[in-house]
Amino acid sequence: MYQNIIRELEAVPGGPEVLTDEPMSRHTTFRIGGNADVFVTPRNIMQTVEVLRIVQKSGFHFFVIGNGSNLLVSDSGYRGIVVRIFRGPGDIRVDGERIEAEAGASLSAVAAEARESSLTGFEFASGIPGTLGGAIVMNAGAYGGEMKDVVKSAKVLTREGEVISLTADELAFGYRTSIIPKEDYVVLSAEILLKKGDQDSIRAKMKELQERRITKQPLEYPSAGSTFKRPEGYFAGKLIDDAGLRGFRVGDAMVSDKHCGFVINTGKASASDVRLLMRKVSDKVYENSGVHLEPEVRLLGDF
Ligand SMILES: Cc1cc2nc3c(=O)[nH]c(=O)nc-3n(C[C@H](O)[C@H](O)[C@H](O)COP(=O)(O)OP(=O)(O)OC[C@H]3O[C@@H](n4cnc5c(N)ncnc54)[C@H](O)[C@@H]3O)c2cc1C
């Protein structure tokens, strides 16, 4: 069924990595998820554009991922093509107070580059385990900062296979969202604008935030971070705790007893365990407080 497209993808100059029946549990921080029919990792931005144009034209379903740190993939996997935009720190360029980086750069690598160039404003993102692309999609944020404060523009690929540049306004950032999923754009690269600062203070701030994460978050278990969005005027973790759900389990999926906002995989949790746990938590919180919890984690495949 996929033979022709696999041949076409493998013929892209430089050869992107093309895998079949690839377990998504290898590519999500939850360590959960069945097989993707086809799994492609382009090696650079030119390949990314070519791969996506081929996939767009093919008529197969496709889904773009970064580091899979906000993703719950179904136990039955994904019937289509997953394109993974995830690279090492390779392409991050600093020019004065501007950083330009490819979508696959990890936030920690961008943050390290900012620190080494004495640029302040990106400290908040240094401990978020996603890619720059995923962070723009999600308008990722922490400790009072969010991507919308620092992103000046982004290059994206449209549904029609065209590369366009969007300003921060056009990216229409909202709480844990942006225009990207609405328009099916794929983020290719972004320009970040920071300010000159003192390197020692930047280093100290990143260290302090990392220590806060280590103390407060169950980083010793696989998870996708905060499972639910923060409802206006509340904290999801507190609502869950108040509903008596600290440590609540379905199979190996558990509401973390260290941070109730995180659902963790304590061993061999399945996606259906996590999904059922999420449903039960939402219902119980609604019963207890009248507040609706909405998933922050993106779901892929059939549930
Ligand atoms: C321990 C832990 C702590 C976390 N802490 C935080 C936190 O403090 N703040 C926070 O906001 N989040 C946090 N997260 C969640 C997560 O890291 C962020 O949402 C991150 O921005 C996701 O990036 P990613 O590359 O992993 O995206 P993925 O999970 O791979 O994808 C997320 C979404 O973005 C889309 N996507 C990814 N890349 C692209 C691209 N290039 N173009 C178009 N679409 C794309 C995917 O289709 C999907 O819809 C945490 C997660 C973990 C596991």
The ligand as an SDF file (V2000), in Angstrom:
LIG
                    3D

 53 58  0  0  0  0  0  0  0  0999 V2000
    8.2050   16.5100   31.9490 C   0  0  0  0  0  0  0  0  0  0  0  0
    7.4580   17.4700   31.0520 C   0  0  0  0  0  0  0  0  0  0  0  0
    7.3550   18.8070   31.4110 C   0  0  0  0  0  0  0  0  0  0  0  0
    6.6650   19.7090   30.5820 C   0  0  0  0  0  0  0  0  0  0  0  0
    6.5970   21.0210   30.9470 N   0  0  0  0  0  0  0  0  0  0  0  0
    5.9380   21.8920   30.1720 C   0  0  0  0  0  0  0  0  0  0  0  0
    5.8480   23.2830   30.5340 C   0  0  0  0  0  0  0  0  0  0  0  0
    6.3870   23.7130   31.5500 O   0  0  0  0  0  0  0  0  0  0  0  0
    5.1590   24.1020   29.7130 N   0  0  0  0  0  0  0  0  0  0  0  0
    4.5580   23.6720   28.5680 C   0  0  0  0  0  0  0  0  0  0  0  0
    3.9350   24.4750   27.8580 O   0  0  0  0  0  0  0  0  0  0  0  0
    4.6240   22.3670   28.1970 N   0  0  0  0  0  0  0  0  0  0  0  0
    5.2970   21.4840   28.9570 C   0  0  0  0  0  0  0  0  0  0  0  0
    5.3730   20.1590   28.5760 N   0  0  0  0  0  0  0  0  0  0  0  0
    4.6640   19.7060   27.3620 C   0  0  0  0  0  0  0  0  0  0  0  0
    5.5140   19.7560   26.0640 C   0  0  0  0  0  0  0  0  0  0  0  0
    6.8970   19.6310   26.3360 O   0  0  0  0  0  0  0  0  0  0  0  0
    5.2410   21.0200   25.2530 C   0  0  0  0  0  0  0  0  0  0  0  0
    3.8920   21.1140   24.8710 O   0  0  0  0  0  0  0  0  0  0  0  0
    6.1260   21.1030   23.9890 C   0  0  0  0  0  0  0  0  0  0  0  0
    5.9890   22.3700   23.4190 O   0  0  0  0  0  0  0  0  0  0  0  0
    5.7780   20.0520   22.9410 C   0  0  0  0  0  0  0  0  0  0  0  0
    6.7960   20.0310   21.9740 O   0  0  0  0  0  0  0  0  0  0  0  0
    7.1330   18.7150   21.1280 P   0  0  0  0  0  0  0  0  0  0  0  0
    8.1920   19.0540   20.1430 O   0  0  0  0  0  0  0  0  0  0  0  0
    7.4220   17.5830   22.0190 O   0  0  0  0  0  0  0  0  0  0  0  0
    5.7520   18.5160   20.3800 O   0  0  0  0  0  0  0  0  0  0  0  0
    4.9560   17.1250   20.1270 P   0  0  0  0  0  0  0  0  0  0  0  0
    4.4990   16.5830   21.4120 O   0  0  0  0  0  0  0  0  0  0  0  0
    5.7520   16.2510   19.2350 O   0  0  0  0  0  0  0  0  0  0  0  0
    3.6920   17.6950   19.3350 O   0  0  0  0  0  0  0  0  0  0  0  0
    2.7550   18.5350   19.9870 C   0  0  0  0  0  0  0  0  0  0  0  0
    1.8190   19.1300   18.9310 C   0  0  0  0  0  0  0  0  0  0  0  0
    2.5800   19.9750   18.0680 O   0  0  0  0  0  0  0  0  0  0  0  0
    2.5160   19.5230   16.7120 C   0  0  0  0  0  0  0  0  0  0  0  0
    3.8420   19.7800   16.1160 N   0  0  0  0  0  0  0  0  0  0  0  0
    5.0590   19.4460   16.6380 C   0  0  0  0  0  0  0  0  0  0  0  0
    6.0380   19.9480   15.8570 N   0  0  0  0  0  0  0  0  0  0  0  0
    5.4300   20.5950   14.8290 C   0  0  0  0  0  0  0  0  0  0  0  0
    5.8930   21.3470   13.6990 C   0  0  0  0  0  0  0  0  0  0  0  0
    7.2050   21.5240   13.4330 N   0  0  0  0  0  0  0  0  0  0  0  0
    4.9750   21.8940   12.8630 N   0  0  0  0  0  0  0  0  0  0  0  0
    3.6420   21.7200   13.0810 C   0  0  0  0  0  0  0  0  0  0  0  0
    3.1400   21.0150   14.1300 N   0  0  0  0  0  0  0  0  0  0  0  0
    4.0300   20.4790   14.9910 C   0  0  0  0  0  0  0  0  0  0  0  0
    2.1010   18.0760   16.7720 C   0  0  0  0  0  0  0  0  0  0  0  0
    1.3890   17.7190   15.6060 O   0  0  0  0  0  0  0  0  0  0  0  0
    1.1940   18.0760   18.0210 C   0  0  0  0  0  0  0  0  0  0  0  0
   -0.1000   18.5170   17.6890 O   0  0  0  0  0  0  0  0  0  0  0  0
    6.0630   19.2450   29.3790 C   0  0  0  0  0  0  0  0  0  0  0  0
    6.1710   17.8940   29.0290 C   0  0  0  0  0  0  0  0  0  0  0  0
    6.8760   17.0160   29.8390 C   0  0  0  0  0  0  0  0  0  0  0  0
    6.9960   15.5740   29.4300 C   0  0  0  0  0  0  0  0  0  0  0  0
  1  2  1  0
  2  3  1  0
  2 52  2  0
  3  4  2  0
  4  5  1  0
  4 50  1  0
  5  6  2  0
  6  7  1  0
  6 13  1  0
  7  8  2  0
  7  9  1  0
  9 10  1  0
 10 11  2  0
 10 12  1  0
 12 13  2  0
 13 14  1  0
 14 15  1  0
 14 50  1  0
 15 16  1  0
 16 17  1  0
 16 18  1  0
 18 19  1  0
 18 20  1  0
 20 21  1  0
 20 22  1  0
 22 23  1  0
 23 24  1  0
 24 25  2  0
 24 26  1  0
 24 27  1  0
 27 28  1  0
 28 29  2  0
 28 30  1  0
 28 31  1  0
 31 32  1  0
 32 33  1  0
 33 34  1  0
 33 48  1  0
 34 35  1  0
 35 36  1  0
 35 46  1  0
 36 37  1  0
 36 45  1  0
 37 38  2  0
 38 39  1  0
 39 40  1  0
 39 45  2  0
 40 41  1  0
 40 42  2  0
 42 43  1  0
 43 44  2  0
 44 45  1  0
 46 47  1  0
 46 48  1  0
 48 49  1  0
 50 51  2  0
 51 52  1  0
 52 53  1  0
M  END
$$$$
